[in-house]
């Protein structure tokens, strides 16, 4: 028998050495960047540097029931459904200027940072919902017996670290890894949603609750209401972060274009009756946000007392 170590033994030994090298390296540089950072400047796998972005808004879209679409005798129809749905979502992320876009199977995510990141992300999410309803209507007309499907959307925002990880010196085997909560939490929100729904976490709602173009419905029918968003709970998230709100409506066919333009332009104020505006304060989310702020304040006080 050969004296050379077995392939598997050699591989595992090499991996162990590499892990030790990384874990023992306490000088890995982390460089904080602002909203002008470009995704094409994410460090490659051959670099030890990580980029820290203080606030990234993640929008995740997940196609419900995609595993039931099947292949076999339905392979051509499945291929067309995937192509139209995924390429549609990517087009939306692109046109709302997502700073980073990733396709993952039957959906993907867009990341937004910099100028009006929250507004661009929100508009992208609502547009994916609206596109989803139209897409499904077309699919059901063409294939009445197709499994129930449609996009589910989730949004979360937080700081994150990023760099490309993979095979060194082989760019085709490297992918950007976003370490932190934005993508993970947004994905769990999307998983908790039903098709054509969008769930946003309490951190994101904190940014939206004072924007009249987002928090309240349009002037159609009986005028603006505070019923556009409803409270929900995302059980997949840690207990302190489970409070969320869900949006079940897409863009209004009449008012949607105007509202979308206003949100993207940074407008926030509309003529909302006082009794309607006050209804927002009765949402459980507002209580959850107040409770979270109190807990955070207590933690900061406790940390100061330890120093």
C-alpha positions in Angstrom: 0.0 0.0 0.0 1.1 3.6 -0.6 2.6 5.6 2.2 0.8 8.7 1.0 -2.1 9.7 3.3 -5.6 8.9 2.0 -7.3 11.6 0.0 -10.0 12.2 2.7 -7.5 12.2 5.6 -5.3 14.7 3.7 -8.2 17.0 2.9 -9.5 17.0 6.5 -6.0 17.7 7.9 -5.5 20.6 5.5 -8.9 22.0 6.4 -8.1 21.8 10.1 -4.9 23.7 9.6 -6.7 26.4 7.6 -9.4 26.8 10.3 -6.7 27.1 13.0 -4.9 29.8 10.9 -8.1 31.8 10.5 -9.3 31.4 14.1 -5.9 32.4 15.5 -5.7 35.5 13.3 -6.9 38.4 15.5 -5.8 41.0 13.1 -8.4 40.5 10.3 -9.2 44.0 9.1 -12.8 45.3 9.2 -13.3 48.5 7.2 -16.4 50.5 7.7 -17.9 52.2 4.6 -20.7 54.6 4.0 -23.6 54.7 1.6 -21.4 55.4 -1.4 -19.7 52.0 -1.2 -20.0 50.0 -4.5 -20.8 46.3 -4.6 -18.1 45.7 -7.2 -15.6 46.7 -4.5 -16.4 43.8 -2.2 -13.1 42.2 -1.3 -12.3 38.9 -3.0 -11.6 35.6 -1.2 -7.8 36.3 -1.5 -8.2 39.3 0.7 -8.5 39.2 4.5 -10.5 42.4 4.6 -14.2 42.6 5.5 -16.4 45.5 4.7 -18.8 46.8 7.4 -21.9 48.6 6.3 -23.8 50.2 9.2 -27.3 50.0 7.7 -28.4 47.6 4.9 -32.1 47.1 3.9 -32.7 43.5 2.7 -35.8 42.7 0.5 -36.3 38.9 0.1 -38.8 37.4 -2.3 -39.7 33.7 -2.2 -42.0 32.0 -4.7 -44.6 29.9 -2.8 -45.1 26.3 -3.9 -42.3 26.3 -6.4 -41.3 22.7 -5.4 -44.7 21.5 -6.5 -44.4 22.9 -10.0 -42.5 19.8 -11.0 -40.5 18.8 -14.1 -40.9 15.7 -16.1 -43.8 16.2 -18.5 -44.2 19.7 -17.1 -40.6 20.7 -17.6 -41.2 23.3 -20.3 -44.0 25.0 -18.4 -42.0 25.0 -15.2 -39.0 26.5 -17.0 -41.2 29.3 -18.4 -42.8 30.0 -14.9 -39.3 30.2 -13.3 -38.0 32.4 -16.0 -40.9 34.9 -16.0 -41.1 35.1 -12.2 -37.4 35.3 -11.3 -36.4 37.6 -14.1 -39.4 39.8 -13.3 -38.3 40.2 -9.6 -34.7 40.8 -10.7 -35.8 43.5 -13.1 -37.7 45.2 -10.2 -34.7 45.1 -7.9 -32.6 46.6 -10.7 -35.0 49.4 -11.6 -35.3 50.4 -8.0 -31.5 50.6 -7.9 -30.7 47.8 -5.5 -27.0 48.0 -4.6 -26.7 44.2 -4.7 -28.9 41.5 -6.2 -28.7 37.8 -5.7 -30.8 35.1 -7.3 -31.5 32.0 -5.1 -33.5 29.3 -6.8 -37.1 30.5 -7.2 -36.5 34.0 -5.8 -33.7 36.0 -4.4 -32.9 39.2 -2.6 -32.0 42.8 -3.2 -29.9 44.9 -0.8 -30.2 48.6 -0.5 -28.0 51.1 1.2 -27.1 54.8 0.8 -29.5 57.5 -0.3 -33.2 56.7 0.4 -32.4 53.0 0.9 -35.5 52.4 2.9 -37.8 54.1 0.3 -36.2 52.2 -2.6 -36.5 48.9 -0.8 -40.1 49.5 0.2 -41.1 50.4 -3.4 -39.3 47.4 -4.7 -41.1 45.1 -2.3 -44.6 46.5 -3.0 -43.9 46.3 -6.7 -42.9 42.6 -6.5 -46.2 42.0 -4.6 -48.1 43.8 -7.4 -46.2 42.0 -10.1 -46.9 38.7 -8.3 -50.6 39.2 -8.4 -50.5 39.9 -12.2 -48.1 37.1 -12.8 -50.3 34.5 -11.0 -53.4 35.8 -12.9 -51.6 35.1 -16.2 -50.4 31.7 -15.0 -53.8 30.6 -13.8 -55.4 31.6 -17.0 -52.9 29.6 -19.0 -52.6 26.6 -16.6 -55.8 26.4 -14.5 -54.5 23.3 -12.7 -51.1 24.7 -11.7 -50.2 24.6 -8.0 -50.9 27.7 -6.0 -48.0 30.1 -6.2 -47.0 33.7 -6.0 -44.3 35.8 -4.3 -43.9 36.2 -0.6 -41.8 39.2 0.5 -39.9 40.1 3.6 -37.9 43.2 4.6 -35.4 43.8 7.4 -32.6 46.3 8.0 -29.5 46.2 10.2 -25.7 46.5 9.9 -23.8 43.8 8.1 -20.3 42.5 7.2 -19.5 41.4 3.7 -16.7 39.9 1.7 -16.4 37.3 -1.0 -15.7 33.8 0.2 -14.8 30.7 -1.8 -11.8 29.2 -3.7 -8.9 31.6 -3.7 -7.7 32.8 -7.1 -10.8 31.4 -8.7 -13.4 34.2 -9.1 -16.0 31.9 -10.6 -16.1 29.9 -7.3 -16.5 33.0 -5.0 -19.7 34.5 -3.7 -20.4 37.6 -1.5 -21.3 36.5 2.0 -23.5 38.9 4.0 -22.8 38.2 7.7 -25.5 39.6 9.9 -29.3 39.8 10.3 -30.6 41.7 7.2 -30.9 38.8 4.7 -31.6 36.2 7.4 -34.4 38.1 9.1 -35.9 39.2 5.8 -35.9 35.6 4.6 -37.8 34.5 7.7 -40.3 37.2 7.2 -40.9 36.1 3.6 -41.3 32.5 4.8 -43.9 33.5 7.3 -45.9 35.5 4.7 -48.6 34.1 2.4 -48.4 34.7 -1.3 -48.9 38.3 -2.4 -48.0 39.5 1.2 -45.1 41.5 2.5 -43.9 41.3 6.1 -41.6 44.0 7.5 -39.9 43.8 10.9 -40.3 46.3 13.7 -37.0 48.1 12.8 -38.2 48.7 9.3 -41.7 49.8 10.5 -40.0 52.3 12.7 -38.8 54.1 9.6 -42.1 53.8 7.7 -44.7 54.7 10.4 -44.3 58.4 10.0 -44.5 58.4 6.2 -48.0 59.1 5.2 -47.6 57.6 1.7 -46.6 54.3 3.3 -48.5 54.1 6.6 -51.9 55.0 5.2 -54.0 53.9 2.3 -54.7 56.1 -0.7 -57.7 58.4 -1.1 -59.7 55.9 -3.1 -63.0 54.5 -1.8 -63.7 55.9 1.6 -60.5 58.0 1.8 -57.2 57.2 3.7 -57.3 54.6 6.4 -54.9 53.1 8.9 -55.9 49.6 7.9 -53.3 49.2 5.2 -50.9 47.4 7.6 -51.8 44.9 10.2 -49.9 43.4 13.1 -48.4 40.0 12.8 -45.8 37.8 14.6 -42.9 36.1 12.9 -42.3 33.0 15.1 -39.1 32.1 13.3 -37.4 35.2 14.7 -36.0 35.6 18.3 -38.7 36.6 20.8 -37.6 40.2 21.1 -37.8 40.7 17.3 -41.0 38.7 16.5 -43.4 41.7 16.3 -43.9 42.8 12.7 -46.5 44.2 10.3 -47.9 42.7 7.1 -49.1 44.4 3.9 -51.6 42.5 1.9 -52.4 45.2 -0.8 -50.3 46.0 -3.9 -50.0 49.4 -5.6 -53.4 51.0 -6.2 -54.0 50.9 -10.0 -55.0 54.6 -9.9 -52.8 56.1 -7.2 -49.9 53.7 -7.2 -47.7 55.5 -9.7 -48.1 58.8 -7.9 -47.4 57.3 -4.5 -44.4 55.4 -5.8 -42.9 58.5 -7.2 -43.6 60.5 -4.0 -41.9 57.8 -1.8 -38.9 57.6 -4.1 -38.6 61.5 -4.0 -38.6 61.5 -0.2 -42.0 63.0 0.3 -43.7 62.0 3.6 -46.7 64.3 4.3 -50.3 64.0 3.2 -53.6 65.4 4.4 -54.6 62.7 6.9 -57.6 63.2 9.2 -56.6 63.3 12.9 -58.7 60.3 13.9 -57.1 58.3 11.1 -53.6 59.3 12.1 -54.3 58.4 15.7 -55.3 54.8 14.7 -51.7 54.0 13.9 -50.8 54.5 17.5 -53.2 51.7 18.6 -51.3 49.0 16.7 -49.5 46.4 18.8 -46.4 47.2 16.8 -46.2 50.6 18.4 -46.3 49.0 21.9 -43.6 46.5 20.8 -41.4 49.3 19.5 -41.8 51.2 22.8 -41.0 48.1 24.8 -38.0 47.3 22.7 -36.7 50.9 23.2 -37.1 50.5 26.9 -35.2 47.1 26.9 -32.4 48.6 24.9 -32.1 51.6 27.3 -32.0 49.2 30.2 -29.2 47.2 28.5 -27.2 50.4 27.8 -27.6 51.5 31.5 -26.5 48.0 32.7 -23.4 48.1 30.4 -22.4 51.6 31.6 -22.6 50.3 35.2 -20.2 47.5 34.4 -17.5 49.9 33.0 
